[in-house]
Structures are given as C-alpha cells and as structure tokens.
C-alpha cells in the first residue's frame, strides 16, 4: 500500500496494547476527565508505542496555522503535554490577523473586497454557550445563554490568557506556503516568503468561513457585477437595498438576515432548496433558484418566476480553502469514485478527501500524522470537538506507531459507501455530522486518544433542544427577563449552567404548549 499510507513501520505482530504502557492523554499530559464530564472507560492506545518511547528523545517543532478556536485548542493541548513541559515540543501559532479569535474577531474594514470575517452586528450563537464552549473552560458567570459575538470573542481572549497561550502566538503573520521536504515541513511566512521555518508537525486550523461560495446558477455573475447581488460575507446590518429583496439560503445566517431585512423592504422572498412555494406568511418562500434574468427576474425550480427583485443576498456558505498547500499535495476538485481511495488529497471546496477521522490525510507523500486538519466538521458543537481532535492528533504525533492506517482507510471507505458513493453528493455531505454522528465522533476521538471521558448526556439533551431554547431565550429578552435568569449562574462552577439549562428547558416546553 505504500510506506506512509500503510504505515509500514508499525510492528503489526505487536499491535495489542500492553498494560504497562502509558495510557491515552496521560501520556501527553492530560488527565482522564480533563475534557469534560461523562462516563469513563479504559483505553490503552498509547501503550502500543512503547518501543518508540524508548528511543532517544529529540526536540520536535509544531506549527499551528490560525489562532481561532481550533488553533487555540490545539495550542492549549500541546502546552498540557509532558513533552512540552520537558522542552521536547516547541509549538508556535501563526495568525494572519492582529488578534486571536478567528471568525469571532470583528473586521475593521468590512467593506474591503473580501472581509476578514462574515461577522454581522446582531450575530448571536445558535447554541447555548454551555453546550458550545470548550469543556475545559466555561463561559464567565452571568453570561447570556445565547451570547452575542462580542461575548464569544472575549471568551476566546480569556481562554488564551488563562492558559498562557499568547507567548506562543505570532499575530500579523500569515502562512504563505507549506511544503514537504523530508523529513520536515517547510513553512513560508509573510510578508515576502523570506522567513522559512522547519516543522515536524503542521496543524491546519485556518477555519472555513473565509472564501464565499457562490451558486452556479445562470445569470448570477451579471447580477454580482451589477451589484444587484452580494454574498452574506459582506452583510453587517439591515439597510435599504430596494423594495423587493431575495435572500438565498436556509442556514443560520440566511435566517437571521432575512428576519433583519424584512422591515427594511416592502417584500422579502426566501429561496430554500427543497421548499415548496408559500405566499401565506409575511415572507414569501420559494425553492431553489435556477436562473437570474434581466430586469430583476429570478426563476425557481418549480417553474415560478419573481419579477422586479431589487437585490439578492446570497447566504450560500463558504469554501474549504488551504491556499498555502500546493496542488501536488491537495488537488482541487472531486476525487474519483471510491474504492480504491486516491493516493493524494482532494479539495472539492466542500471537504478535504480522504481524511481519516476528519483529521489525517490518507496519501503516500508524507507520514500521515505529521499534517492534520482541525475544525472541518460542520453543523456541530464545534469547540468540544476541537479539544477532542487536538487530544487525538497529539496522541498519534507522540506515538505514530499506534496509528492504524489500514483501519483508518477502511473507516473512510465505509462512510463513503454510507453516503451513497456518488463523488459530488459525498463531498457535500462528508463534513456534515448528524446529531448522533457528532457525539459518536467526539467519543471516538476520546477513545483514540486513550481518554476515559465521554460526552455527558446533558450536552446531548441541550443540543437536541437548541431551537426551542433559542426561541424561548429570544422571548425572555423581549420580556426583559433574560438577565434575571442568568444572574450569578456559574459562580459555583459549571454544574450551575447544567442546572439552569434544564430549568430553562422545562419553562420553554411550558411556554411552547401555552
């Protein structure tokens, strides 16, 4: 299968775990249970690398690209390891912007050709913060249950301060190129590629809300050129764009923008793929757009036509982008149908494929645990997954012989088959995890890292109730009662928030039935 894809150095005859070896995150410095509550189970993946542990130690360097939530989680987990504490691992984070925070850091120049963040003024989380936060670091006491973006940005800054991450972060430093020159990664830094550093591990944590995705629909390019259409990456607040506005997209930003823009126009239309036309409410509903014509005409999948549309806001999502990696390592476009798996990575713009455990490239060019991609799963509670991803990837970086590349490839092929096997459909669905999948995935990451932690039931309960909780929270804010609900909550620890969420859910269910 090839040296790196098949992980040829692994002693297959000695693959069973030994009871005497270091176990899991304790072998990289995290005690069992450090990543949140839940049930425990033993796991000894790390012990499969005992012979490797006996080799003479040497310093390894770790590059983390991006100081958003994923990059911060990766750095915090590195700093917890005995390897770092013994000066055997040297991490550095490169952040292109002036501060940590990633997508949550406001853009000083949002009218630039491509804003640095899609953050709009009214954005609040669509998950309760106890569900979305890092399990190792709760939000401050009295934080609104669905906080505004400014709260999240302060939270990430506090995370960096609390765990003393800043000395290892270089801001205003963009990564321009990453090249594999065995046995190291060559990382070229801004502004002119004159600084080139060597690394043993590169963690890609650059986010996936930067490059707008535009629909491939006839006529849309002409609308964009005429400024009759714009992507939601440019949206900041409601303003008058004409009497008749179309918002395309059914995700959180499309929903928020449609609600905000409704009072600013005479008629608002929402295009939602798969929806039936509905004119009964204050907002017209239409299905997928099929053409953008002259004089403001827009055609829809059911054959209907809306004339006289003054402006269209495209809340159509973002592309996965890793521009610093060469096409030889990450080919643009879809992979061929599988099996067999391709020998190199492919970027469909929806996903990177094939990645084992949504982290590790399956390819032949370099060792599989030396380049990893964090934060790619979507429609999930991202921050808990990021800490679990960091634990798993660092476990395998510390113990590469424990990485079972054949089992990882089999898992990728199984998911490919489950998603139907058509390359385009698989690409769109690959990183979208269902309710059950996201929590099973997080538990699997803990298991791979040898951590006894599992996702606690309360997180699952509150994630399942997120829509009802958010609707009720908006109602509490309208009544002026929201602050009273959270006043002092969290002062006695994280359990305060769990208890509050169950009380809030009971009240929300009564409100819904009233």
C-alpha positions as CSV (number, residue, x, y, z in Angstrom):
1,X,0.0,0.0,0.0
2,X,3.0,2.3,0.1
3,X,5.2,3.3,3.0
4,X,3.1,6.1,4.5
5,X,-0.4,5.1,3.6
6,X,0.1,1.6,5.0
7,X,2.2,2.9,8.0
8,X,4.8,0.3,7.1
9,X,7.0,1.0,10.2
10,X,4.3,-0.3,12.5
11,X,5.0,-3.7,14.2
12,X,1.8,-5.5,13.2
13,X,2.6,-8.5,15.3
14,X,2.9,-6.3,18.3
15,X,-0.3,-4.3,17.8
16,X,-2.0,-5.3,21.1
17,X,-2.0,-2.8,24.0
18,X,0.3,-3.6,26.9
19,X,-1.0,-2.9,30.4
20,X,2.4,-1.5,31.5
21,X,2.4,1.3,28.9
22,X,1.4,4.9,29.3
23,X,-2.3,5.4,28.5
24,X,-4.0,8.0,26.4
25,X,-3.9,11.6,27.3
26,X,-2.0,10.9,30.4
27,X,0.8,10.1,28.0
28,X,0.6,13.5,26.5
29,X,-0.2,15.3,29.7
30,X,-3.9,15.4,30.1
31,X,-5.5,13.6,33.0
32,X,-8.5,11.4,32.3
33,X,-11.6,13.6,32.5
34,X,-9.8,16.8,31.6
35,X,-12.1,17.4,28.6
36,X,-15.5,17.4,30.3
37,X,-17.8,15.2,32.2
38,X,-19.2,11.8,31.3
39,X,-18.6,8.1,31.8
40,X,-15.2,6.6,31.8
41,X,-13.7,3.6,30.0
42,X,-10.2,2.4,29.8
43,X,-8.2,2.6,26.6
44,X,-4.5,1.9,26.1
45,X,-3.7,3.0,22.5
46,X,-0.6,4.9,23.6
47,X,0.9,1.7,25.1
48,X,1.3,0.3,21.6
49,X,4.2,2.7,21.0
50,X,6.3,1.6,24.0
51,X,9.3,0.7,21.8
52,X,9.1,4.2,20.2
53,X,9.1,5.8,23.7
54,X,12.4,4.1,24.5
55,X,14.2,5.9,21.6
56,X,16.4,8.8,22.5
57,X,14.3,12.0,22.8
58,X,14.8,14.9,20.4
59,X,13.1,18.2,20.1
60,X,10.1,18.4,17.8
61,X,8.6,21.6,16.4
62,X,4.9,22.1,15.9
63,X,3.3,24.7,13.6
64,X,-0.3,25.7,14.2
65,X,-1.9,27.7,11.4
66,X,-4.6,30.0,12.8
67,X,-5.4,31.4,16.2
68,X,-9.2,30.9,16.1
69,X,-10.9,28.5,18.3
70,X,-9.3,25.4,16.7
71,X,-5.8,26.8,16.8
72,X,-6.2,27.9,20.4
73,X,-7.5,24.4,21.4
74,X,-4.5,22.8,19.7
75,X,-2.0,25.0,21.4
76,X,-3.6,24.6,24.8
77,X,-3.5,20.8,24.4
78,X,0.2,21.0,23.4
79,X,1.1,23.0,26.4
80,X,-0.5,20.4,28.7
81,X,1.8,17.6,27.5
82,X,4.8,16.3,29.3
83,X,6.7,16.6,26.1
84,X,6.2,20.4,26.1
85,X,6.9,20.6,29.8
86,X,10.2,18.7,29.2
87,X,11.1,21.1,26.4
88,X,10.8,18.4,23.8
89,X,8.0,20.0,21.9
90,X,8.2,23.6,20.6
91,X,4.9,25.0,19.4
92,X,4.2,28.2,17.6
93,X,0.9,29.6,16.2
94,X,0.8,31.8,13.2
95,X,-2.1,34.2,12.9
96,X,-2.6,36.4,9.9
97,X,-4.7,39.0,11.8
98,X,-3.8,41.2,14.7
99,X,-5.6,39.3,17.5
100,X,-6.8,35.8,18.4
101,X,-10.5,34.9,17.8
102,X,-10.8,33.9,14.1
103,X,-14.3,34.3,12.8
104,X,-15.4,36.0,16.0
105,X,-12.9,38.9,15.7
106,X,-14.6,41.9,14.1
107,X,-13.3,43.3,10.8
108,X,-12.0,46.8,10.9
109,X,-12.7,47.2,7.2
110,X,-15.8,45.1,6.3
111,X,-16.3,46.9,3.0
112,X,-13.0,45.6,1.6
113,X,-13.2,43.3,-1.4
114,X,-13.1,40.3,0.9
115,X,-13.8,41.0,4.6
116,X,-11.7,39.1,7.1
117,X,-14.8,37.7,8.8
118,X,-18.5,37.2,7.9
119,X,-19.4,38.5,11.4
120,X,-22.6,40.7,11.4
121,X,-23.6,43.1,14.1
122,X,-26.5,41.2,15.5
123,X,-24.9,37.7,15.5
124,X,-25.6,35.6,18.5
125,X,-24.7,31.9,19.0
126,X,-27.3,29.4,17.8
127,X,-26.2,27.0,20.6
128,X,-26.4,27.6,24.4
129,X,-22.9,28.5,25.4
130,X,-22.5,25.7,28.0
131,X,-23.0,23.3,25.0
132,X,-20.7,25.1,22.6
133,X,-17.8,26.1,24.9
134,X,-14.6,24.2,25.5
135,X,-15.2,21.6,28.2
136,X,-12.0,22.7,29.9
137,X,-13.1,26.4,30.2
138,X,-16.7,27.6,30.8
139,X,-18.0,31.0,29.9
140,X,-18.0,33.6,32.8
141,X,-20.8,33.7,35.3
142,X,-24.0,35.5,34.2
143,X,-23.2,35.3,30.5
144,X,-26.4,35.3,28.4
145,X,-27.3,31.7,27.4
146,X,-27.1,32.6,23.7
147,X,-24.3,35.3,23.8
148,X,-23.6,37.9,21.2
149,X,-20.4,37.6,19.2
150,X,-18.6,40.1,21.4
151,X,-19.0,37.7,24.3
152,X,-17.5,34.9,22.3
153,X,-14.6,37.0,21.2
154,X,-13.9,38.0,24.9
155,X,-14.2,34.3,25.9
156,X,-11.6,33.2,23.4
157,X,-9.2,36.0,24.5
158,X,-9.8,34.9,28.1
159,X,-9.1,31.3,27.1
160,X,-5.7,32.4,25.6
161,X,-4.9,34.4,28.7
162,X,-6.0,31.8,31.2
163,X,-3.8,29.0,29.7
164,X,-0.9,31.4,28.9
165,X,-1.1,30.9,25.2
166,X,-0.1,34.3,24.0
167,X,3.7,33.8,24.3
168,X,3.4,31.1,21.6
169,X,1.3,33.1,19.1
170,X,2.7,35.3,16.4
171,X,0.0,37.7,15.1
172,X,0.2,39.6,11.9
173,X,2.0,36.6,10.4
174,X,0.4,34.8,7.5
175,X,1.5,31.4,6.3
176,X,2.1,31.7,2.6
177,X,3.3,28.1,1.7
178,X,3.7,24.7,3.3
179,X,6.0,22.3,1.5
180,X,7.1,18.7,2.5
181,X,10.8,18.3,2.2
182,X,11.5,15.0,4.0
183,X,11.9,14.7,6.9
184,X,10.4,18.2,7.7
185,X,7.7,20.6,6.6
186,X,9.0,23.9,5.2
187,X,6.7,26.8,6.3
188,X,7.0,30.1,4.4
189,X,5.8,33.1,6.3
190,X,4.6,36.6,5.3
191,X,5.1,39.2,4.1
192,X,7.5,38.2,1.4
193,X,8.3,34.5,2.0
194,X,11.7,35.5,3.2
195,X,11.2,33.6,6.5
196,X,11.2,29.8,6.1
197,X,11.0,27.6,9.2
198,X,11.2,23.8,9.6
199,X,8.5,21.8,11.5
200,X,7.8,18.2,12.4
201,X,4.1,18.7,12.7
202,X,1.7,21.1,10.9
203,X,-1.8,21.6,12.3
204,X,-4.0,23.4,9.9
205,X,-6.6,25.3,11.8
206,X,-7.3,28.2,9.4
207,X,-11.1,27.9,9.6
208,X,-13.7,27.6,6.8
209,X,-15.7,30.8,6.8
210,X,-13.4,33.0,4.7
211,X,-13.9,32.3,1.0
212,X,-17.6,32.8,-0.2
213,X,-19.4,30.1,-2.1
214,X,-21.4,31.4,-5.0
215,X,-24.2,29.3,-6.5
216,X,-23.6,28.0,-10.0
217,X,-26.8,29.5,-11.5
218,X,-27.1,31.2,-14.9
219,X,-27.1,35.0,-14.7
220,X,-25.7,35.3,-11.1
221,X,-22.4,36.6,-12.3
222,X,-24.1,39.5,-14.1
223,X,-26.1,40.3,-11.0
224,X,-22.9,40.3,-8.9
225,X,-21.1,42.6,-11.4
226,X,-24.1,45.0,-11.4
227,X,-24.2,44.9,-7.6
228,X,-27.7,43.6,-7.7
229,X,-26.5,40.6,-5.7
230,X,-24.0,40.3,-2.8
231,X,-22.7,37.5,-0.6
232,X,-23.6,37.5,3.1
233,X,-19.9,37.8,3.9
234,X,-20.4,41.5,3.3
235,X,-23.6,41.8,5.3
236,X,-23.3,43.7,8.6
237,X,-26.7,45.3,9.4
238,X,-30.0,45.9,7.7
239,X,-30.2,48.7,5.2
240,X,-32.4,49.8,2.4
241,X,-31.4,47.8,-0.8
242,X,-34.7,48.2,-2.6
243,X,-38.4,47.4,-2.2
244,X,-38.1,43.7,-3.1
245,X,-35.3,41.6,-1.6
246,X,-34.4,37.9,-2.1
247,X,-32.4,36.0,0.5
248,X,-30.9,32.7,-0.8
249,X,-30.0,30.1,1.8
250,X,-31.6,28.4,4.8
251,X,-28.7,28.3,7.2
252,X,-28.4,30.4,10.4
253,X,-27.1,33.4,8.7
254,X,-29.7,33.3,6.0
255,X,-32.4,33.0,8.6
256,X,-31.0,35.9,10.7
257,X,-30.5,38.2,7.6
258,X,-34.0,37.5,6.3
259,X,-35.5,38.4,9.7
260,X,-33.5,41.6,9.9
261,X,-34.1,42.7,6.4
262,X,-37.9,42.2,6.5
263,X,-38.7,45.6,8.0
264,X,-36.3,47.4,5.5
265,X,-38.3,46.4,2.4
266,X,-41.8,46.0,1.1
267,X,-41.4,42.4,0.2
268,X,-38.9,39.7,1.2
269,X,-38.5,36.4,-0.5
270,X,-36.5,33.4,0.8
271,X,-35.1,30.8,-1.5
272,X,-34.8,27.5,0.3
273,X,-33.6,24.4,-1.6
274,X,-36.4,21.7,-1.5
275,X,-39.0,24.0,-0.1
276,X,-42.5,24.4,-1.7
277,X,-43.7,27.9,-2.7
278,X,-45.6,29.5,0.1
279,X,-47.1,33.0,0.0
280,X,-49.2,32.8,3.1
281,X,-46.8,34.4,5.6
282,X,-45.1,37.8,5.8
283,X,-42.1,36.3,3.9
284,X,-42.6,34.5,0.6
285,X,-40.9,31.1,0.4
286,X,-39.6,29.8,-2.9
287,X,-37.5,26.7,-3.8
288,X,-34.0,26.6,-5.4
289,X,-33.1,29.4,-7.8
290,X,-32.5,28.2,-11.4
291,X,-31.8,31.5,-13.2
292,X,-31.2,35.2,-12.7
293,X,-32.6,37.2,-15.6
294,X,-32.7,40.7,-16.8
295,X,-34.9,43.4,-15.1
296,X,-34.8,41.7,-11.8
297,X,-36.4,38.4,-12.8
298,X,-35.5,35.3,-10.8
299,X,-36.6,31.8,-11.9
300,X,-37.1,28.9,-9.4
301,X,-37.1,25.2,-9.5
302,X,-40.9,24.8,-9.5
303,X,-41.1,27.0,-12.6
304,X,-42.3,30.1,-10.8
305,X,-40.8,33.5,-11.6
306,X,-40.4,36.5,-9.4
307,X,-40.1,39.8,-11.3
308,X,-38.7,43.1,-10.1
309,X,-36.3,41.9,-7.4
310,X,-34.1,44.8,-6.4
311,X,-31.3,42.9,-4.6
312,X,-30.3,39.4,-3.8
313,X,-28.3,38.4,-0.7
314,X,-26.6,35.0,-1.1
315,X,-26.3,33.3,2.2
316,X,-24.8,30.3,0.4
317,X,-21.9,29.4,2.7
318,X,-18.2,29.2,2.3
319,X,-15.5,27.1,0.7
320,X,-12.9,25.0,2.3
321,X,-9.6,26.7,1.4
322,X,-6.0,25.7,2.1
323,X,-4.2,28.0,-0.4
324,X,-0.8,27.5,1.3
325,X,-0.7,23.8,0.3
326,X,0.5,23.0,-3.2
327,X,-1.8,21.3,-5.8
328,X,0.6,18.4,-5.7
329,X,-0.5,17.6,-2.1
330,X,-4.1,18.9,-2.3
331,X,-5.6,18.6,-5.7
332,X,-8.5,21.0,-6.5
333,X,-11.8,19.2,-7.4
334,X,-13.5,16.0,-6.7
335,X,-11.7,12.7,-6.3
336,X,-12.6,9.8,-8.5
337,X,-15.2,7.3,-7.3
338,X,-14.1,5.0,-4.5
339,X,-12.9,2.4,-3.8
340,X,-10.0,2.5,-4.2
341,X,-9.0,5.6,-2.2
342,X,-7.0,8.2,-4.1
343,X,-3.3,8.5,-3.4
344,X,-3.5,12.2,-2.7
345,X,-5.9,14.6,-1.0
346,X,-8.6,16.4,-3.0
347,X,-10.3,19.6,-2.1
348,X,-13.9,19.7,-3.5
349,X,-14.4,23.1,-1.8
350,X,-16.9,21.3,0.4
351,X,-14.5,18.9,2.0
352,X,-10.9,17.6,2.0
353,X,-10.9,13.9,1.0
354,X,-9.8,11.4,2.1
355,X,-9.2,12.4,5.8
356,X,-9.2,9.6,8.4
357,X,-11.2,10.7,11.5
358,X,-11.7,14.1,9.7
359,X,-8.1,14.8,10.6
360,X,-5.4,12.7,9.0
361,X,-4.7,12.7,5.2
362,X,-4.7,9.3,3.6
363,X,-2.0,9.6,0.9
364,X,1.5,8.4,0.0
365,X,3.6,11.6,0.1
366,X,4.4,12.1,3.8
367,X,3.9,10.4,7.2
368,X,0.1,10.5,7.9
369,X,0.4,12.0,11.4
370,X,2.6,15.0,10.5
371,X,-0.1,17.1,8.8
372,X,-3.5,17.3,10.3
373,X,-6.7,19.4,9.6
374,X,-8.8,20.6,12.5
375,X,-12.3,22.0,12.7
376,X,-13.7,20.8,9.4
377,X,-17.0,19.1,10.7
378,X,-20.0,21.3,10.4
379,X,-23.5,21.6,11.9
380,X,-21.9,20.5,15.2
381,X,-21.0,22.0,18.6
382,X,-17.5,22.8,17.4
383,X,-15.4,23.7,20.4
384,X,-15.8,20.5,22.3
385,X,-14.9,18.6,19.2
386,X,-11.8,20.7,18.7
387,X,-10.4,19.9,22.1
388,X,-11.1,16.2,21.4
389,X,-9.5,16.4,18.0
390,X,-6.4,18.1,19.5
391,X,-6.1,15.3,22.1
392,X,-6.3,12.6,19.4
393,X,-3.9,14.1,16.9
394,X,-1.3,14.8,19.5
395,X,-1.6,11.3,20.8
396,X,-0.7,10.0,17.4
397,X,2.0,12.5,16.8
398,X,3.6,11.4,20.1
399,X,3.0,7.7,19.2
400,X,2.8,7.3,15.4
401,X,3.2,3.5,15.6
402,X,-0.2,3.5,17.3
403,X,-1.9,5.0,14.2
404,X,-3.6,2.2,12.4
405,X,-3.7,3.5,8.8
406,X,-5.4,0.4,7.4
407,X,-8.3,0.7,9.8
408,X,-8.5,4.4,9.2
409,X,-8.8,3.8,5.4
410,X,-11.4,1.2,6.0
411,X,-13.4,3.7,8.0
412,X,-13.2,6.3,5.3
413,X,-14.5,3.8,2.7
414,X,-17.3,2.7,5.0
415,X,-18.5,6.3,5.4
416,X,-18.2,6.9,1.6
417,X,-20.5,3.9,1.0
418,X,-22.9,5.1,3.6
419,X,-23.2,8.5,1.9
420,X,-24.2,6.9,-1.4
421,X,-20.9,6.7,-3.3
422,X,-21.5,9.5,-5.8
423,X,-18.5,11.8,-5.5
424,X,-20.4,15.1,-5.7
425,X,-23.0,14.1,-3.2
426,X,-20.4,12.6,-0.9
427,X,-18.4,15.8,-1.0
428,X,-21.3,17.9,0.1
429,X,-22.3,15.5,2.9
430,X,-18.9,14.4,4.1
431,X,-18.3,17.0,6.8
432,X,-21.9,17.4,7.9
433,X,-22.4,15.3,11.0
434,X,-25.8,14.3,12.2
435,X,-26.9,14.6,15.8
436,X,-25.8,11.0,16.6
437,X,-22.7,11.2,14.4
438,X,-21.2,14.2,16.1
439,X,-21.3,12.8,19.6
440,X,-20.2,9.4,18.5
441,X,-17.3,11.1,16.7
442,X,-16.3,13.0,19.8
443,X,-16.4,9.9,21.9
444,X,-14.4,8.1,19.2
445,X,-11.7,10.8,19.4
446,X,-11.5,10.4,23.2
447,X,-11.2,6.7,22.7
448,X,-8.4,7.1,20.1
449,X,-6.6,9.4,22.5
450,X,-7.0,6.9,25.3
451,X,-9.2,9.3,27.3
452,X,-11.9,7.9,29.6
453,X,-14.1,11.0,29.0
454,X,-17.3,10.6,27.1
455,X,-19.9,13.3,26.1
456,X,-22.2,13.8,29.0
457,X,-25.9,13.2,28.5
458,X,-26.8,16.8,29.3
459,X,-24.9,18.1,26.3
460,X,-26.9,15.8,24.1
461,X,-30.2,16.8,25.7
462,X,-29.5,20.5,25.3
463,X,-28.1,20.2,21.8
464,X,-31.3,18.4,20.8
465,X,-33.4,21.2,22.3
466,X,-31.3,24.1,20.9
467,X,-34.0,25.5,18.6
468,X,-36.7,25.6,21.3
469,X,-34.2,27.0,23.9
470,X,-33.2,29.8,21.5
471,X,-36.8,30.7,20.6
472,X,-37.6,30.9,24.3
473,X,-34.5,32.9,25.1
474,X,-35.5,35.5,22.5
475,X,-38.9,35.7,24.2
476,X,-37.2,36.2,27.6
477,X,-35.1,39.0,26.1
478,X,-38.3,40.6,24.6
479,X,-39.9,40.5,28.1
480,X,-36.8,41.9,29.7
481,X,-36.4,38.7,31.9
482,X,-33.3,37.2,30.4
483,X,-30.7,38.8,32.7
484,X,-32.6,37.6,35.8
485,X,-32.3,34.0,34.6
486,X,-28.5,34.0,34.4
487,X,-27.6,36.5,37.2
488,X,-25.0,34.7,39.3
489,X,-25.2,31.5,37.4
490,X,-21.7,29.9,37.1
491,X,-20.3,31.4,40.3
492,X,-20.5,27.9,41.9
493,X,-19.0,26.1,38.9
494,X,-20.0,24.5,35.6
495,X,-22.9,22.5,37.2
496,X,-24.7,25.8,37.7
497,X,-25.1,26.0,34.0
498,X,-26.3,22.5,33.6
499,X,-29.0,23.0,36.2
500,X,-30.0,26.3,34.6
501,X,-30.4,24.7,31.2
502,X,-32.8,22.0,32.5
503,X,-34.8,24.7,34.3
504,X,-34.9,26.8,31.1
505,X,-35.9,23.8,29.0
506,X,-38.9,23.0,31.3
507,X,-40.0,26.6,31.1
508,X,-39.6,26.6,27.3
509,X,-41.7,23.5,27.0
510,X,-44.5,25.1,29.1
511,X,-44.2,28.3,27.0
512,X,-44.4,26.3,23.8
513,X,-47.6,24.5,24.9
514,X,-49.3,27.6,26.3
